[in-house]
Amino acid sequence: MSKKKLSIIVPCYKVEKYLPRCLDSLVNQTLKDIEIICINDGSPDNCLKILKDYQKKYKDKIVIIDKKNEGVWKGRKDGIKKATGEFIGFVDSDDYVDLNYAELLYNKAKKENADISVCGFDRIDLDTGKLYSREMCKSEDKVIDIEKDPGGLLELNGAPWNKIYKAELLKKQADLEHPPRILDDMMFLLLIYLNAKKVVFVNRSLVFYMVRQGSIITTIKKEQVESTYRAMVEVRRVYEESENRVNMLKILDAMAFLHLGVSLMFRLSYDKNCNLKVAIKDNNKFLDDYFPTWRSSKFIKLGYVIKNKSNFKLWIVKIIYKLHLFRAFLVVYRFMIDKLKIDIKW
């Protein structure tokens, strides 16, 4: 099979209602030299039939992997093995993309000789079509030189679907023996960032991320938290064994604070059965044990924040942490989201 410019991996599970819209946005991309690798992850609905119908019509574009249900992590890995593209991207099957999505991201990456190309996205209510927010659209001239200063990675959203990556990054990406039950997108990205050198941006919203009512916050089970901690320890070991460990371990510790210290605790705050005081205490101990520089990270210090004009919100939360006001902060933050419909993205 000849090599394509871009492979787009689309995991599919129980999305028959939304899948045609997603596929329509992909088969009609202005960048023609692409392949769309669709992973039917044991979906019990009509996803496979829909995929086969599209494959008949677009034989040169649609590739189907039909497999038993093993989850998104394994599905992405299967898609990466199959991909022939120079670059690889991911699109969720209930979302859709701008028709220029592939061309703009690919051309930007090629022009700048970048490992990762990032675009903006819209968060849209799936039922009403209401625009919640437009994000990552103010970084057109920004370049993250990871070897010189990886701190800019803290500014990237923790999802893989508004980015494309040099295929070699994903082909040699480390795997986890125990992928996490939650925050898997974030850890998937961490394993990509470890070997990347340059990130560039397209200052346009090209991905339409559909938010399902009731899916933003759900009760987190104890075993899900435990699996997240276990997987992050695995990620840490991968970093420790990497030739890039000197440059990357400290940014990993800062990432652990952002995603475990802030995001995970925020989600746990919605669980009525969770003793949040104990959860935060346990979380701090976990970070101290496995990510020892999180408290002193230069990437969250005021001097760095001012100089680089980035990570300001995370610096504020770090101060709140030091003042032992984090639980109160979570109450205020949830009020802003639930009552005022104002959400601050970290």
Protein Blocks (a to p, Z undefined) as FASTA:
>chain_A
ZZdfbdcddddehilmmmmmmmmmmmmpfblbbcdddddehiablmlmmmmmmmmmmmml
mccdddddebjklmmmmmmmmpmbfbdcdddfkbccdfklmmmmmmmmmmnopabdcddd
ddddfklopafbdchillmmpccdfklommlmmmpccbfklcccdfklmmmpccdfbacf
bhklmmmmmmmmmmpmbdcdddbdfbdcdddehklpccddfklmmmmmmmmmmmmmmmmm
pmklmmmmmmmmmmmmmmmmmmmmmmmmmpmkbcfklmmmmmmmmmmmmmmmlmmomklg
fklmmmnopaklmmmmmmmmmnopmmmmmmmmmmmmmmnopacdZZ
